[in-house]
């Protein structure tokens, strides 16, 4: 990849020819310092021996992974069976993130479609409106959501005022609240890529499909969706991956009653546990999971492009 | 005119800050020292003060271990954490003559188990950890930890517990009559069963929100620190702080001189400053705990001095949280993880 000079495919600009690697240098330095180095550090730490109350001893061991996958009972002297605790925590996080992605897609796609089909002059206004709430810090937005959802909050007050309910709905400290928080936090990450894809979509294709007796549903399924699929996939990844590691919404809106991947890892570094190698191992396992998903996606993409 | 004055004052502050003699870097609990007191110190000693905050003793330890040692001059660890930090070699020492106000420390707080003779720390504030109940939502008897661990119907699903294993499991141990740092299997199993059984009645785990959930009414009962409960009351929450018959946690936070402090002299000036009764009282008036310094009484707000939270009945049992040895601590960690899995 590094060897291909930009514009080097015979398109004229000869000054770049042969300078590819040098021109790529800043990118590699950036990736090296901010991506590779931290990941390598984390990988190494996950194989070290834990020091009591945080810190590591430089003895290599698989103890952290053993703790993650194998259960030897509370006192560590029972025969090893599969440890479901951490797999369960991961599964819950994946489920939450997946659900948030689905909700974002269901609302985000029509929204993006609507914006992209407005006249060019008003589109920027719509996009502007979508991004405005995101000028505010995520923590503040999450806390505000807590104010809205609590028993004495405006939503419950309104519903009680209309007489639809007589007692406040218990919304706060539930999975529902976590979903609302995740949905609200990441919706624009779904809307914007889909918008970009729909904007490039050639609407004469829809007309052609109609001429060939496609009904609306078939047009959507056979013509529009394949055309805007890259935007949808990008949106799903952009929502799913940060939702997976989210801990603000589960902590503030879900009441921190159960660990999510993010809070489990945080606890290893900040809590009484102080088990850094285990935190690093959990982070590595999460990273591996995400990488596998992205690689499968890349594979499929390459096969389809062929 | 007012704007002009403010601007001038601001410019002067900035100018002073730029020309200040030196710096002081404090690592402190959140919401635990009035800004005016920091400003007073900065003005009196011509020092630029910066402060970062943490929300648990363990978070303090983790940050220092992760490379922040050498960045801060003083921190404010609780009793058992002083011991841990001393064992980790994170504390510097001083001699009493380096602090002219050393003699102001109350006698009972000089020879303490975690820093005998006070060579690295001075008392900051002490108080207790128990729980508070909203008296509009519950009007039954309030004398037992059973309200948290075996909740009556009125409180079910409306309880907040502190999100730190040390405090929550210690209160649970007090309720179950189990000693701290036990390695007895049956006792640990009983502790595990107790918290597992109580959890369905708990609405949330949160430490930094402990006061807010009571003020907002999200929680009808919540574990809380004594001064935080007094503040919740001052903010309008109809809460009563409970002194349980099973006992409660007593703690003392201490200003500790950190190893490799970049501004050791200013750190000692600051510690000496905090041993001045008027300044110790300013902290107490703000945080609503109790100072460990003689002579503060005349500077205290009456409602703080007489608050029910700061004046436990004589017969209530208070225990310090103990730091367990590693092989025992992992068992408590496992119970905590199991609780939140």
Interface residues (C-beta under 8 A of the other chain):
Chain A: X52 X53 X54 X55 X74 X75 X85 X86 X88 X89 X150 X151 X152 X170 X172 X173 X251 X252 X255 X256 X257 X258 X259 X267 X269 X270 X271 X272 X273 X274 X275
Chain B: X56 X58 X59 X61 X62 X65 X66 X84 X88 X157 X160 X163 X164 X165 X166 X185 X188 X189 X192 X199 X202 X203 X204 X205 X206 X209 X216 X217 X218 X326 X329 X331 X332 X333 X334 X335 X336 X337 X338 X340 X341
